[in-house]
Amino acid sequence: MENKVLSNLFGIAGTIIWSVQLIPQIRLNYQRQSTKGVSLLCFSSWYICGLILSTYLIFSRQTPSLIIQITLFSIFCAIIVFQSLFYERKYPLKKLMFTVGSCLIVSITLAIGIYEMMNVLKGHDSLALISAILSSSFMIIGFFPQIYEIYQSKSSEGLSKIFVVMDFFGGVASILSLVFHVPFDYLAFATYLIVPIFQCIIFGMILYYSKYYAYRITKKNRQEDDIELDINELSPPSELDEDGYYLEDDGFGSNESQSNKSANASILI
């Protein structure tokens, strides 16, 4: 069902959302002065994904909006990586600036190399397929470290929920733009579908660990506190009499105490 108006509207919405989706995560990292809970491998992998995809979009003369969107995505991923190096790895400012410069030089070199390889494959039908497979692979690979990070810490602390929601709806909008476009681009659909699927998994983990799991832990701690309180109530602290002997409540301890006192008195005599 072709509808160019709806296709363009959803395409623009997806492009805008995906262009700014990482800003809430960058802002949260800055406010917390920490990237704890955010996977360095995740955003490094996504940076490589953006580098490959943006180079392909430039080579294939795609619309400027798509090129800007992927370029911004790559830049924001790089910023989060550098935040992690600064906040968690404790990189000094000089070392961090050297790393940024080195990364920029390597990225430009790789982009030129990828562009030249595409020139060699120019005219081949496999070029788009290879680019889509490579970029999608790095996108998928990036999700697993973040999922493991949440599972290991049993918490989603540090991960922006706004970013997760925006990423999900950006993918949905992009998919809807394909639904109303003829012919249907199955390659782009497969690439866009990755994001909503994995963000649904992450969002489900966020809800589980922030609600259900936290409730179970709280309930368990309360039960342990109640058991400890009951034990203390059943075992009141013993008291000492005037001569320093323990007084018991069963009656036998008092007799034993009296006999001990008599024995001590005999020794003294």
VEXPA-736095 format. One record per residue (C-alpha): residue number from 1; residue in three letters; y, z, x. Coordinates in steps of 0.05 Angstrom, whole numbers, plus 32768, in hexadecimal, padded with zeros to 4 digits. Each point is the difference from the previous one (the first is absolute). Example, Ala and Ser with C-alpha at 12.3 -4.5 7.8 and 13.67 -1.06 7.14 Angstrom:
{i->1	aa->ALA	north->7FA6	up->809C	east->80F6} .
{i->2	aa->SER	north->8045	up->7FF3	east->801B} .
This chain:
{i->1	aa->MET	north->8000	up->8000	east->8000} .
{i->2	aa->GLU	north->803D	up->7FE7	east->8025} .
{i->3	aa->ASN	north->8043	up->8021	east->7FF7} .
{i->4	aa->LYS	north->8031	up->7FF2	east->8038} .
{i->5	aa->VAL	north->8033	up->8033	east->7FE7} .
{i->6	aa->LEU	north->7FCE	up->803A	east->7FFF} .
{i->7	aa->SER	north->7FE1	up->7FEA	east->8041} .
{i->8	aa->ASN	north->8043	up->8000	east->8023} .
{i->9	aa->LEU	north->8015	up->8043	east->7FE0} .
{i->10	aa->PHE	north->7FC0	up->8023	east->8016} .
{i->11	aa->GLY	north->8004	up->7FDF	east->8044} .
{i->12	aa->ILE	north->8047	up->8018	east->800B} .
{i->13	aa->ALA	north->7FEE	up->8047	east->7FE8} .
{i->14	aa->GLY	north->7FC4	up->8003	east->802F} .
{i->15	aa->THR	north->802A	up->7FE7	east->803A} .
{i->16	aa->ILE	north->8037	up->8033	east->7FF4} .
{i->17	aa->ILE	north->7FCF	up->803A	east->7FF8} .
{i->18	aa->TRP	north->7FD8	up->7FED	east->803E} .
{i->19	aa->SER	north->8041	up->7FF7	east->8028} .
{i->20	aa->VAL	north->8016	up->8048	east->7FF7} .
{i->21	aa->GLN	north->7FBE	up->8025	east->7FF1} .
{i->22	aa->LEU	north->7FFD	up->8022	east->8044} .
{i->23	aa->ILE	north->8047	up->801D	east->7FFE} .
{i->24	aa->PRO	north->7FEA	up->803F	east->7FD9} .
{i->25	aa->GLN	north->7FCA	up->800C	east->8036} .
{i->26	aa->ILE	north->8032	up->7FF8	east->8038} .
{i->27	aa->ARG	north->8031	up->802E	east->7FDD} .
{i->28	aa->LEU	north->7FCA	up->8035	east->7FF4} .
{i->29	aa->ASN	north->7FEC	up->7FFE	east->8049} .
{i->30	aa->TYR	north->8048	up->800A	east->8014} .
{i->31	aa->GLN	north->800B	up->803A	east->7FD0} .
{i->32	aa->ARG	north->7FC0	up->8024	east->8017} .
{i->33	aa->GLN	north->800C	up->7FEE	east->8049} .
{i->34	aa->SER	north->7FB6	up->7FF2	east->8000} .
{i->35	aa->THR	north->7FCD	up->7FCA	east->7FF1} .
{i->36	aa->LYS	north->7FC6	up->8030	east->7FF7} .
{i->37	aa->GLY	north->7FD2	up->7FE3	east->7FCB} .
{i->38	aa->VAL	north->8016	up->7FB9	east->800F} .
{i->39	aa->SER	north->7FCE	up->7FD6	east->8027} .
{i->40	aa->LEU	north->801B	up->7FDF	east->803F} .
{i->41	aa->LEU	north->7FC6	up->7FCE	east->8000} .
{i->42	aa->CYS	north->800F	up->7FEC	east->7FB8} .
{i->43	aa->PHE	north->8048	up->7FEA	east->800C} .
{i->44	aa->SER	north->7FEF	up->7FE2	east->8044} .
{i->45	aa->SER	north->7FCC	up->7FD4	east->7FDE} .
{i->46	aa->TRP	north->8031	up->7FED	east->7FC9} .
{i->47	aa->TYR	north->8034	up->7FEE	east->8034} .
{i->48	aa->ILE	north->7FCF	up->7FCE	east->801F} .
{i->49	aa->CYS	north->7FF0	up->7FE6	east->7FBA} .
{i->50	aa->GLY	north->804A	up->7FF4	east->7FF3} .
{i->51	aa->LEU	north->800A	up->7FDF	east->8044} .
{i->52	aa->ILE	north->7FC9	up->7FCD	east->7FF3} .
{i->53	aa->LEU	north->8015	up->7FF3	east->7FB8} .
{i->54	aa->SER	north->804A	up->7FF8	east->800E} .
{i->55	aa->THR	north->7FF1	up->7FCF	east->8038} .
{i->56	aa->TYR	north->7FD5	up->7FD7	east->7FD1} .
{i->57	aa->LEU	north->8036	up->8001	east->7FCA} .
{i->58	aa->ILE	north->8034	up->7FE7	east->8032} .
{i->59	aa->PHE	north->7FD1	up->7FCA	east->8019} .
{i->60	aa->SER	north->7FEF	up->7FE8	east->7FBA} .
{i->61	aa->ARG	north->804A	up->7FFF	east->7FEB} .
{i->62	aa->GLN	north->7FF7	up->8031	east->7FC8} .
{i->63	aa->THR	north->803A	up->801A	east->7FD6} .
{i->64	aa->PRO	north->8032	up->802D	east->8025} .
{i->65	aa->SER	north->7FF3	up->803A	east->7FCF} .
{i->66	aa->LEU	north->7FB7	up->8004	east->8014} .
{i->67	aa->ILE	north->8011	up->7FFC	east->804A} .
{i->68	aa->ILE	north->8034	up->8037	east->7FF9} .
{i->69	aa->GLN	north->7FD0	up->802C	east->7FD7} .
{i->70	aa->ILE	north->7FC8	up->7FFC	east->8034} .
{i->71	aa->THR	north->8031	up->8008	east->803A} .
{i->72	aa->LEU	north->801E	up->803F	east->7FE1} .
{i->73	aa->PHE	north->7FBA	up->801B	east->7FF3} .
{i->74	aa->SER	north->7FEF	up->7FF6	east->804A} .
{i->75	aa->ILE	north->8040	up->8021	east->8017} .
{i->76	aa->PHE	north->7FF6	up->803C	east->7FD3} .
{i->77	aa->CYS	north->7FB8	up->8008	east->8018} .
{i->78	aa->ALA	north->8019	up->7FFF	east->8048} .
{i->79	aa->ILE	north->8034	up->8036	east->7FEF} .
{i->80	aa->ILE	north->7FCA	up->802D	east->7FE4} .
{i->81	aa->VAL	north->7FD6	up->7FF5	east->803E} .
{i->82	aa->PHE	north->803A	up->8014	east->802C} .
{i->83	aa->GLN	north->800E	up->803C	east->7FD4} .
{i->84	aa->SER	north->7FB9	up->8016	east->800B} .
{i->85	aa->LEU	north->8006	up->7FF9	east->804C} .
{i->86	aa->PHE	north->8041	up->8028	east->7FFF} .
{i->87	aa->TYR	north->7FEE	up->8037	east->7FCF} .
{i->88	aa->GLU	north->7FB5	up->800A	east->800D} .
{i->89	aa->ARG	north->7FF4	up->7FE5	east->8046} .
{i->90	aa->LYS	north->8041	up->801F	east->8017} .
{i->91	aa->TYR	north->8018	up->7FC2	east->8026} .
{i->92	aa->PRO	north->8042	up->800D	east->8025} .
{i->93	aa->LEU	north->8038	up->7FD3	east->7FE9} .
{i->94	aa->LYS	north->7FFF	up->7FD6	east->8040} .
{i->95	aa->LYS	north->7FB6	up->7FF5	east->7FFC} .
{i->96	aa->LEU	north->8005	up->7FEF	east->7FB6} .
{i->97	aa->MET	north->8037	up->7FCC	east->800D} .
{i->98	aa->PHE	north->7FD6	up->7FE2	east->8037} .
{i->99	aa->THR	north->7FC5	up->7FFC	east->7FD0} .
{i->100	aa->VAL	north->802C	up->7FDF	east->7FCB} .
{i->101	aa->GLY	north->8018	up->7FCC	east->8032} .
{i->102	aa->SER	north->7FBA	up->7FF3	east->8019} .
{i->103	aa->CYS	north->7FE6	up->7FF8	east->7FB9} .
{i->104	aa->LEU	north->8038	up->7FCF	east->7FF0} .
{i->105	aa->ILE	north->7FF0	up->7FD5	east->803D} .
{i->106	aa->VAL	north->7FB5	up->8000	east->7FF0} .
{i->107	aa->SER	north->800C	up->7FF1	east->7FB7} .
{i->108	aa->ILE	north->802D	up->7FC4	east->8010} .
{i->109	aa->THR	north->7FCD	up->7FE6	east->8032} .
{i->110	aa->LEU	north->7FC7	up->8007	east->7FCD} .
{i->111	aa->ALA	north->8029	up->7FDE	east->7FCA} .
{i->112	aa->ILE	north->8010	up->7FC5	east->802D} .
{i->113	aa->GLY	north->7FB6	up->7FFC	east->8014} .
{i->114	aa->ILE	north->7FE9	up->8002	east->7FB7} .
{i->115	aa->TYR	north->8034	up->7FCB	east->7FEE} .
{i->116	aa->GLU	north->7FE8	up->7FD2	east->8038} .
{i->117	aa->MET	north->7FB7	up->8009	east->7FE9} .
{i->118	aa->MET	north->8015	up->7FEC	east->7FBA} .
{i->119	aa->ASN	north->8020	up->7FC2	east->801D} .
{i->120	aa->VAL	north->7FBE	up->7FEE	east->801F} .
{i->121	aa->LEU	north->7FDD	up->800A	east->7FBD} .
{i->122	aa->LYS	north->8037	up->7FDD	east->7FD9} .
{i->123	aa->GLY	north->7FE4	up->7FD4	east->7FCA} .
{i->124	aa->HIS	north->7FBE	up->8025	east->7FFC} .
{i->125	aa->ASP	north->7FEF	up->801F	east->7FBD} .
{i->126	aa->SER	north->7FE4	up->803D	east->8023} .
{i->127	aa->LEU	north->8044	up->8016	east->801A} .
{i->128	aa->ALA	north->8015	up->8024	east->7FC0} .
{i->129	aa->LEU	north->7FBB	up->801D	east->7FF9} .
{i->130	aa->ILE	north->7FFF	up->801C	east->8047} .
{i->131	aa->SER	north->8045	up->801E	east->7FF8} .
{i->132	aa->ALA	north->7FEE	up->8020	east->7FBD} .
{i->133	aa->ILE	north->7FBF	up->801C	east->801C} .
{i->134	aa->LEU	north->8021	up->801D	east->803E} .
{i->135	aa->SER	north->803A	up->8020	east->7FDB} .
{i->136	aa->SER	north->7FD4	up->801A	east->7FC8} .
{i->137	aa->SER	north->7FCF	up->801D	east->8032} .
{i->138	aa->PHE	north->8036	up->8028	east->8023} .
{i->139	aa->MET	north->801B	up->8016	east->7FBC} .
{i->140	aa->ILE	north->7FBB	up->801A	east->7FEB} .
{i->141	aa->ILE	north->7FF2	up->8020	east->8043} .
{i->142	aa->GLY	north->8042	up->8026	east->7FFA} .
{i->143	aa->PHE	north->7FED	up->8022	east->7FBF} .
{i->144	aa->PHE	north->7FC1	up->8022	east->801B} .
{i->145	aa->PRO	north->8022	up->802E	east->8034} .
{i->146	aa->GLN	north->8031	up->8018	east->7FCA} .
{i->147	aa->ILE	north->7FC7	up->800D	east->7FCF} .
{i->148	aa->TYR	north->7FDB	up->8026	east->8036} .
{i->149	aa->GLU	north->803F	up->8027	east->8012} .
{i->150	aa->ILE	north->8006	up->8019	east->7FB8} .
{i->151	aa->TYR	north->7FB5	up->8010	east->7FFB} .
{i->152	aa->GLN	north->7FFF	up->8025	east->8042} .
{i->153	aa->SER	north->803D	up->802B	east->7FF1} .
{i->154	aa->LYS	north->7FEE	up->8008	east->7FB6} .
{i->155	aa->SER	north->804A	up->7FF4	east->7FF3} .
{i->156	aa->SER	north->8031	up->7FC7	east->7FF5} .
{i->157	aa->GLU	north->8038	up->8027	east->8022} .
{i->158	aa->GLY	north->802F	up->7FD1	east->8025} .
{i->159	aa->LEU	north->7FEE	up->7FC2	east->7FD8} .
{i->160	aa->SER	north->8038	up->7FE8	east->7FD1} .
{i->161	aa->LYS	north->7FE7	up->7FFB	east->7FB9} .
{i->162	aa->ILE	north->803A	up->7FD2	east->7FF0} .
{i->163	aa->PHE	north->7FE9	up->7FD0	east->8036} .
{i->164	aa->VAL	north->7FB9	up->8000	east->7FE5} .
{i->165	aa->VAL	north->8018	up->7FF1	east->7FB9} .
{i->166	aa->MET	north->8031	up->7FCA	east->8017} .
{i->167	aa->ASP	north->7FCA	up->7FDF	east->802B} .
{i->168	aa->PHE	north->7FD1	up->7FFF	east->7FC4} .
{i->169	aa->PHE	north->8032	up->7FE1	east->7FD0} .
{i->170	aa->GLY	north->8017	up->7FCF	east->8035} .
{i->171	aa->GLY	north->7FB9	up->7FE6	east->8004} .
{i->172	aa->VAL	north->7FF9	up->7FFE	east->7FB4} .
{i->173	aa->ALA	north->8041	up->7FD9	east->7FF8} .
{i->174	aa->SER	north->7FEB	up->7FCE	east->8036} .
{i->175	aa->ILE	north->7FBD	up->7FF6	east->7FDD} .
{i->176	aa->LEU	north->8022	up->7FF4	east->7FBE} .
{i->177	aa->SER	north->802C	up->7FCC	east->8020} .
{i->178	aa->LEU	north->7FC1	up->7FDA	east->8012} .
{i->179	aa->VAL	north->7FE3	up->8007	east->7FBA} .
{i->180	aa->PHE	north->8039	up->7FD8	east->7FE3} .
{i->181	aa->HIS	north->7FFF	up->7FCB	east->8037} .
{i->182	aa->VAL	north->7FD8	up->7FC0	east->7FFE} .
{i->183	aa->PRO	north->7FD6	up->7FF2	east->8029} .
{i->184	aa->PHE	north->7FE6	up->8047	east->800A} .
{i->185	aa->ASP	north->8003	up->8014	east->8049} .
{i->186	aa->TYR	north->7FBD	up->8024	east->800C} .
{i->187	aa->LEU	north->800F	up->800C	east->8049} .
{i->188	aa->ALA	north->8042	up->8024	east->7FF1} .
{i->189	aa->PHE	north->7FDE	up->8025	east->7FC7} .
{i->190	aa->ALA	north->7FCA	up->801C	east->802F} .
{i->191	aa->THR	north->8036	up->8016	east->8030} .
{i->192	aa->TYR	north->802C	up->8021	east->7FCB} .
{i->193	aa->LEU	north->7FC4	up->8023	east->7FDF} .
{i->194	aa->ILE	north->7FF2	up->8029	east->803E} .
{i->195	aa->VAL	north->803E	up->802B	east->7FF7} .
{i->196	aa->PRO	north->7FF7	up->8019	east->7FB8} .
{i->197	aa->ILE	north->7FB7	up->800F	east->800B} .
{i->198	aa->PHE	north->800A	up->802B	east->803D} .
{i->199	aa->GLN	north->803F	up->8021	east->7FE6} .
{i->200	aa->CYS	north->7FDA	up->8014	east->7FC1} .
{i->201	aa->ILE	north->7FCD	up->8022	east->802D} .
{i->202	aa->ILE	north->8036	up->8024	east->8027} .
{i->203	aa->PHE	north->8025	up->8015	east->7FC0} .
{i->204	aa->GLY	north->7FBF	up->801A	east->7FE3} .
{i->205	aa->MET	north->7FF5	up->802A	east->8040} .
{i->206	aa->ILE	north->8047	up->801A	east->7FFB} .
{i->207	aa->LEU	north->7FF4	up->8017	east->7FB9} .
{i->208	aa->TYR	north->7FBD	up->801F	east->8011} .
{i->209	aa->TYR	north->8016	up->8027	east->803D} .
{i->210	aa->SER	north->8043	up->8016	east->7FE2} .
{i->211	aa->LYS	north->7FE5	up->8015	east->7FBC} .
{i->212	aa->TYR	north->7FB5	up->8009	east->7FF8} .
{i->213	aa->TYR	north->7FEE	up->8012	east->8048} .
{i->214	aa->ALA	north->803C	up->802F	east->8008} .
{i->215	aa->TYR	north->7FEC	up->8022	east->7FBE} .
{i->216	aa->ARG	north->7FB9	up->800B	east->8019} .
{i->217	aa->ILE	north->8017	up->801E	east->8041} .
{i->218	aa->THR	north->8032	up->802E	east->7FDC} .
{i->219	aa->LYS	north->7FCA	up->8016	east->7FCF} .
{i->220	aa->LYS	north->7FCF	up->800D	east->8038} .
{i->221	aa->ASN	north->8033	up->802A	east->8026} .
{i->222	aa->ARG	north->800F	up->8029	east->7FC2} .
{i->223	aa->GLN	north->7FB6	up->800D	east->7FF4} .
{i->224	aa->GLU	north->7FF8	up->8018	east->8048} .
{i->225	aa->ASP	north->803D	up->802D	east->7FF8} .
{i->226	aa->ASP	north->7FE3	up->801D	east->7FBF} .
{i->227	aa->ILE	north->7FBD	up->800E	east->8022} .
{i->228	aa->GLU	north->8022	up->8023	east->803A} .
{i->229	aa->LEU	north->8029	up->8029	east->7FCF} .
{i->230	aa->ASP	north->7FC1	up->8015	east->7FD9} .
{i->231	aa->ILE	north->7FDE	up->8016	east->8041} .
{i->232	aa->ASN	north->803B	up->802A	east->8013} .
{i->233	aa->GLU	north->8001	up->8021	east->7FBC} .
{i->234	aa->LEU	north->7FB5	up->8010	east->8003} .
{i->235	aa->SER	north->8007	up->801D	east->8046} .
{i->236	aa->PRO	north->803C	up->8030	east->8001} .
{i->237	aa->PRO	north->8014	up->801A	east->8043} .
{i->238	aa->SER	north->7FDF	up->8042	east->8015} .
{i->239	aa->GLU	north->8029	up->803F	east->8006} .
{i->240	aa->LEU	north->7FFF	up->8037	east->8034} .
{i->241	aa->ASP	north->7FFE	up->804A	east->7FF1} .
{i->242	aa->GLU	north->802A	up->8033	east->8024} .
{i->243	aa->ASP	north->7FCD	up->8005	east->8039} .
{i->244	aa->GLY	north->7FFE	up->7FB5	east->800B} .
{i->245	aa->TYR	north->7FBE	up->7FF1	east->7FDC} .
{i->246	aa->TYR	north->7FF6	up->7FC6	east->7FCF} .
{i->247	aa->LEU	north->7FFB	up->8012	east->7FB7} .
{i->248	aa->GLU	north->7FCD	up->7FD8	east->7FD7} .
{i->249	aa->ASP	north->7FFF	up->7FF6	east->7FB5} .
{i->250	aa->ASP	north->7FB5	up->8007	east->7FF5} .
{i->251	aa->GLY	north->7FFD	up->804A	east->800F} .
{i->252	aa->PHE	north->7FD0	up->7FFA	east->803B} .
{i->253	aa->GLY	north->8037	up->7FF1	east->8031} .
{i->254	aa->SER	north->8022	up->8042	east->7FEE} .
{i->255	aa->ASN	north->7FC0	up->8029	east->800E} .
{i->256	aa->GLU	north->7FF7	up->7FDB	east->8041} .
{i->257	aa->SER	north->8047	up->800F	east->8011} .
{i->258	aa->GLN	north->7FF6	up->804A	east->7FF1} .
{i->259	aa->SER	north->7FC2	up->8004	east->802A} .
{i->260	aa->ASN	north->8022	up->7FDD	east->803A} .
{i->261	aa->LYS	north->8039	up->8032	east->7FFB} .
{i->262	aa->SER	north->7FCE	up->803B	east->8000} .
{i->263	aa->ALA	north->7FDD	up->7FE3	east->803C} .
{i->264	aa->ASN	north->8040	up->7FF8	east->8025} .
{i->265	aa->ALA	north->8014	up->8047	east->7FEE} .
{i->266	aa->SER	north->7FBD	up->801B	east->801C} .
{i->267	aa->ILE	north->800C	up->7FDB	east->8041} .
{i->268	aa->LEU	north->8044	up->801E	east->8006} .
{i->269	aa->ILE	north->7FE4	up->8047	east->7FF4} .
